[in-house]
């Protein structure tokens, strides 16, 4: 399309030889302005046409030609849209509404049904405004228009973007190519425990004390390879916000709002990633990554607990079936301990209280798992010598309390876990201990001790419940075998 030359401009004079000391004249300024105007109009993403004060079309760009099919040569010079771009019956109304912009300030927005060159109809949304001359008087009207469905798509995209950052139940963070937050949604800011402005431009390592490496690796993969096919789960721990104490983090427990809990607890975020590329570039240029995430910690903990309960229930069932095949009740008791060790502990010790003799009332080792590589819990040749447990040892305390006692090297005050375990007559690789009392028919028969190494977590309350369940079955079989027992209590 060639833009119409402004009225009053003459033909471009040809260059002629200049005399001595004179420069050859170039093209007049109006020619340069006309070419620049034509390039600008044709490069627009929106269709644009312009009318003079009499309603004659003076400009028509390529986007208008694409939408309606009429070329600039066919459109420029026509009076209004009547008979070619608008139905004759609607032409006066459309022309009147467009030209009304000459007498008003600002832009006017309308929707019209325009005709295409092949006879079709296109619903467009127009924005029109007055064009003023050098004296400030209205000299015409320009009208920019787009197809309504394209405009609606754009508005929907903008509305979706606003909703994601303000009202979405998922956290939304736009991360730039340097892996730093560029835009942060309200829910994401609450989840991260920071103000939005505080999050922008900060390295992810400043926000997450654990899990930042995995998150950055995921973001780099998306930038290089594209959007992954499905969301994934990331376990992270938030850094304390400014002003929080070292112990001011969340415990990660099951109470409270999982999404907005303070820092410190380990959280699970289900995360999805979308690579962002500029739609205006000739080749896709990554602008960053849209990171969507939702806190599913409570769900994951419930799933883990349910799976753990199913496994332990199956172990108790299998132990009962195996113990039923043992002729010796004492052997059946060690079978229960063996099944309990799977996935639960590294070592087990069985100490009994003799009913009479010189060791009466003191714990004597009756069975244990081998030290070192471990193995099944097996009976120990009775020596009658009590175990030299020091004062305050968890095993005698379990007898005194008639309950369970948990202990760990990290809270025992020992400089070395090996020293802690050695002082308590346990294998040197032991770091966590759980002692449960053996009770049957109102009598205390002894203590069952489970030990974990450094690669395992400390024993928790639900672990104590499971150990007590194993101890009840073990104590019943030991009572049937007639071993141990400190008399009625």
ChimeraX attribute file (.defattr): number of C-alpha atoms within 10 A of each C-alpha:
attribute: neighborCount
match mode: 1-to-1
recipient: residues
	/A:1	15
	/A:2	17
	/A:3	20
	/A:4	18
	/A:5	18
	/A:6	12
	/A:7	6
	/A:8	7
	/A:9	10
	/A:10	11
	/A:11	9
	/A:12	12
	/A:13	10
	/A:14	9
	/A:15	10
	/A:16	10
	/A:17	10
	/A:18	10
	/A:19	8
	/A:20	6
	/A:21	6
	/A:22	8
	/A:23	10
	/A:24	11
	/A:25	12
	/A:26	11
	/A:27	12
	/A:28	13
	/A:29	9
	/A:30	15
	/A:31	16
	/A:32	11
	/A:33	13
	/A:34	16
	/A:35	15
	/A:36	12
	/A:37	17
	/A:38	20
	/A:39	15
	/A:40	11
	/A:41	22
	/A:42	19
	/A:43	13
	/A:44	14
	/A:45	13
	/A:46	17
	/A:47	23
	/A:48	23
	/A:49	22
	/A:50	22
	/A:51	25
	/A:52	20
	/A:53	16
	/A:54	12
	/A:55	19
	/A:56	18
	/A:57	23
	/A:58	22
	/A:59	25
	/A:60	28
	/A:61	26
	/A:62	24
	/A:63	21
	/A:64	23
	/A:65	19
	/A:66	12
	/A:67	19
	/A:68	20
	/A:69	17
	/A:70	20
	/A:71	17
	/A:72	21
	/A:73	14
	/A:74	12
	/A:75	22
	/A:76	20
	/A:77	16
	/A:78	15
	/A:79	16
	/A:80	24
	/A:81	21
	/A:82	16
	/A:83	13
	/A:84	18
	/A:85	21
	/A:86	20
	/A:87	16
	/A:88	12
	/A:89	10
	/A:90	15
	/A:91	17
	/A:92	15
	/A:93	10
	/A:94	21
	/A:95	16
	/A:96	12
	/A:97	14
	/A:98	24
	/A:99	23
	/A:100	15
	/A:101	23
	/A:102	22
	/A:103	12
	/A:104	12
	/A:105	9
	/A:106	11
	/A:107	15
	/A:108	16
	/A:109	15
	/A:110	14
	/A:111	15
	/A:112	17
	/A:113	18
	/A:114	23
	/A:115	21
	/A:116	18
	/A:117	15
	/A:118	9
	/A:119	12
	/A:120	10
	/A:121	16
	/A:122	18
	/A:123	15
	/A:124	20
	/A:125	20
	/A:126	21
	/A:127	19
	/A:128	24
	/A:129	24
	/A:130	27
	/A:131	18
	/A:132	14
	/A:133	10
	/A:134	7
	/A:135	7
	/A:136	8
	/A:137	12
	/A:138	18
	/A:139	16
	/A:140	22
	/A:141	26
	/A:142	22
	/A:143	23
	/A:144	18
	/A:145	24
	/A:146	22
	/A:147	19
	/A:148	17
	/A:149	13
	/A:150	12
	/A:151	14
	/A:152	13
	/A:153	11
	/A:154	12
	/A:155	12
	/A:156	12
	/A:157	12
	/A:158	12
	/A:159	11
	/A:160	14
	/A:161	14
	/A:162	13
	/A:163	13
	/A:164	20
	/A:165	21
	/A:166	16
	/A:167	13
	/A:168	16
	/A:169	16
	/A:170	21
	/A:171	26
	/A:172	26
	/A:173	26
	/A:174	24
	/A:175	23
	/A:176	19
	/A:177	16
	/A:178	14
	/A:179	20
	/A:180	20
	/A:181	22
	/A:182	20
	/A:183	18
	/A:184	23
	/A:185	23
	/A:186	22
	/A:187	23
	/A:188	27
	/A:189	20
	/A:190	16
	/A:191	22
	/A:192	24
	/A:193	20
	/A:194	17
	/A:195	14
	/A:196	17
	/A:197	12
	/A:198	9
	/A:199	22
	/A:200	16
	/A:201	15
	/A:202	14
	/A:203	15
	/A:204	18
	/A:205	16
	/A:206	13
	/A:207	21
	/A:208	19
	/A:209	17
	/A:210	17
	/A:211	20
	/A:212	20
	/A:213	14
	/A:214	13
	/A:215	20
	/A:216	17
	/A:217	13
	/A:218	18
	/A:219	26
	/A:220	17
	/A:221	15
	/A:222	20
	/A:223	23
	/A:224	11
	/A:225	10
	/A:226	16
	/A:227	18
	/A:228	14
	/A:229	9
	/A:230	8
	/A:231	14
	/A:232	13
	/A:233	16
	/A:234	19
	/A:235	17
	/A:236	21
	/A:237	22
	/A:238	25
	/A:239	21
	/A:240	23
	/A:241	19
	/A:242	7
	/A:243	7
	/A:244	12
	/A:245	9
	/A:246	11
	/A:247	10
	/A:248	14
	/A:249	19
	/A:250	19
	/A:251	15
	/A:252	20
	/A:253	15
	/A:254	12
	/A:255	9
	/A:256	10
	/A:257	12
	/A:258	20
	/A:259	22
	/A:260	16
	/A:261	21
	/A:262	23
	/A:263	26
	/A:264	22
	/A:265	17
	/A:266	19
	/A:267	27
	/A:268	23
	/A:269	21
	/A:270	17
	/A:271	20
	/A:272	19
	/A:273	25
	/A:274	18
	/A:275	21
	/A:276	21
	/A:277	15
	/A:278	12
	/A:279	9
	/A:280	8
	/A:281	8
	/A:282	7
	/A:283	9
	/A:284	11
	/A:285	13
	/A:286	16
	/A:287	16
	/A:288	24
	/A:289	26
	/A:290	23
	/A:291	21
	/A:292	20
	/A:293	24
	/A:294	20
	/A:295	23
	/A:296	17
	/A:297	21
	/A:298	18
	/A:299	13
	/A:300	15
	/A:301	16
	/A:302	12
	/A:303	12
	/A:304	12
	/A:305	13
	/A:306	12
	/A:307	12
	/A:308	14
	/A:309	14
	/A:310	11
	/A:311	14
	/A:312	18
	/A:313	13
	/A:314	13
	/A:315	18
	/A:316	19
	/A:317	14
	/A:318	15
	/A:319	22
	/A:320	17
	/A:321	13
	/A:322	14
	/A:323	20
	/A:324	13
	/A:325	10
	/A:326	13
	/A:327	9
	/A:328	14
	/A:329	21
	/A:330	24
	/A:331	19
	/A:332	23
	/A:333	29
	/A:334	25
	/A:335	23
	/A:336	25
	/A:337	29
	/A:338	19
	/A:339	22
	/A:340	22
	/A:341	21
	/A:342	12
	/A:343	11
	/A:344	17
	/A:345	20
	/A:346	23
	/A:347	28
	/A:348	30
	/A:349	21
	/A:350	26
	/A:351	24
	/A:352	27
	/A:353	25
	/A:354	22
	/A:355	17
	/A:356	12
	/A:357	8
	/A:358	11
	/A:359	15
	/A:360	17
	/A:361	19
	/A:362	19
	/A:363	25
	/A:364	23
	/A:365	21
	/A:366	21
	/A:367	24
	/A:368	22
	/A:369	23
	/A:370	16
	/A:371	14
	/A:372	11
	/A:373	8
	/A:374	12
	/A:375	15
	/A:376	17
	/A:377	23
	/A:378	21
	/A:379	15
	/A:380	12
	/A:381	9
	/A:382	10
	/A:383	9
	/A:384	15
	/A:385	12
	/A:386	18
	/A:387	14
	/A:388	13
	/A:389	16
	/A:390	12
	/A:391	9
	/A:392	9
	/A:393	16
	/A:394	22
	/A:395	25
	/A:396	20
	/A:397	18
	/A:398	22
	/A:399	22
	/A:400	11
	/A:401	11
	/A:402	17
	/A:403	16
	/A:404	23
	/A:405	21
	/A:406	20
	/A:407	17
	/A:408	22
	/A:409	20
	/A:410	14
	/A:411	8
	/A:412	13
	/A:413	10
	/A:414	14
	/A:415	10
	/A:416	12
	/A:417	21
	/A:418	16
	/A:419	13
	/A:420	21
	/A:421	22
	/A:422	13
	/A:423	15
	/A:424	18
	/A:425	13
	/A:426	20
	/A:427	19
	/A:428	17
	/A:429	21
	/A:430	22
	/A:431	25
	/A:432	24
	/A:433	24
	/A:434	25
	/A:435	29
	/A:436	29
	/A:437	29
	/A:438	32
	/A:439	24
	/A:440	20
	/A:441	13
	/A:442	11
	/A:443	17
	/A:444	23
	/A:445	29
	/A:446	33
	/A:447	30
	/A:448	27
	/A:449	26
	/A:450	25
	/A:451	26
	/A:452	23
	/A:453	18
	/A:454	13
	/A:455	8
	/A:456	14
	/A:457	12
	/A:458	20
	/A:459	20
	/A:460	10
	/A:461	11
	/A:462	12
	/A:463	14
	/A:464	19
	/A:465	13
	/A:466	16
	/A:467	23
	/A:468	20
	/A:469	14
	/A:470	21
	/A:471	26
	/A:472	16
	/A:473	20
	/A:474	26
	/A:475	27
	/A:476	19
	/A:477	22
	/A:478	26
	/A:479	21
	/A:480	14
	/A:481	15
	/A:482	13
	/A:483	18
	/A:484	25
	/A:485	25
	/A:486	18
	/A:487	15
	/A:488	9
	/A:489	7
